[in-house]
């Protein structure tokens, strides 16, 4: 499978560690993500994947280590600052704004990237994003639901909206935490196809946490395996699948 | 579109009634003598209360924070306006200064909201109200203590003296409409959307670039400024202020008003304030005219009303209205829609 991989480094994680009291959730993890790559992050439950995500994204402060986006050190930045630098994310559990419509959810996801805060008070109510939102709605095939409240959508539809929101501001790096969780099979194939299309068309880089092996193996070009907070293997899906350490720690058969 | 047109026609009609109904129209050849002075004052009090409630609605109903401090901001505005106008400054300057001071103090009150949430935040704002009330009561050199400040002048605006009850009512009405329009503008702007996002899911909002800290402080600042502006209108209206209307009890009532009217709706504060102000006034009249009701407590009736309403309609009177008038429908997928958009079959 081809991706928009161009070789330049977008994300550099250096010696990140995070402890909660005596629990070492992430121990000294380092890796790089190249522009255009779709990197999979897998590992058993409790292996530290989401904690690592939260450290990268400023949701948690790492105990040690550095995070670089492009060439700039972003360690300790707040999630909103990181997002405005072009880093998007989705959460493991569904996170849409139920009282806003699908379109309003998307406009919200883009508005803080346009103009100054004052211009957002005195300018247009939609910050000029209605057209972008309409395109995104079509791209994720939610067109007929554009004016429904997000809370009234089915789980799978909300999951798509959640993804669409992460892409609304045209990020160069998106971290997706279990995008396939709870999504049915036919929708899964389409979700994968949409993600690949975005990767091809915009060159956006993805890091994906996922438990669905089939999904992650077919979507990603490279995979990192975490166990007990440390990287135990990395490489192409085939290499990782055959690695005895991975089989022991994770696949368990 | 038709619903929108209907809405604006209805609003215009309500506004026309509010302008004309209290006035004596016999001079225009119409058989309508207008309202009594005491009834006009009740309407003015309703408008001022509604302005303060709009602020609470922004903080609590839209931005999802808590405040039990609105009466304190009403007090800040009222005392500042009283002091400034008595010192000879024009009312307009006092009015703007009241809004500005409340805006700044509101930012300070917002800082705890960045650390604590929900009822803990309510406790912090409660402590602020008690503190402000103690200042109003004890700093006699400034506030006159329990004896308060008397003879607060009513302003003269564009050559019109607002001393007559009806003129001051019209003035308050104009200010209320202006402030309601400003609020509607804020809520329709991206700021309004960001406030709602704060209420619904602050962590997700932050991950989408919404600066949760700044918007939280802004919600407190703007909401509190509405309290201060209401206070600036309150002082010349009653012409005498003392600390009692700015205590904790009234702060709780402001919150209740917003809940009763309908949190997070633009009509909510007006309806909630109407219920609170009119109910109290009507019950007082009933008590004084009929000895059988002499022991009927306004708060008792209000409390029972609130409990019944909350049990059967937690979204308030606006929510009740929406429930009655809403067409019965559920969003569903288009049958011929693409597979990604389909609901589970």
Interface residues (C-beta under 8 A of the other chain):
Chain A: X57 X59 X78 X79 X80 X83 X84 X88 X89 X91 X95 X96 X97 X98 X99 X100 X104 X107 X108 X109 X111 X112 X113 X117 X120 X121 X122 X123 X125 X126 X127 X140 X141 X142 X143 X144 X145 X148 X149 X152 X153 X154 X156 X157 X160 X165 X168 X169 X184 X186 X187 X190 X191 X194
Chain B: X186 X188 X189 X190 X191 X193 X194 X196 X197 X200 X201 X203 X204 X205 X206 X207 X208 X209 X210 X211 X212 X213 X214 X330 X331 X333 X334 X337 X338 X339 X340 X341 X343 X344
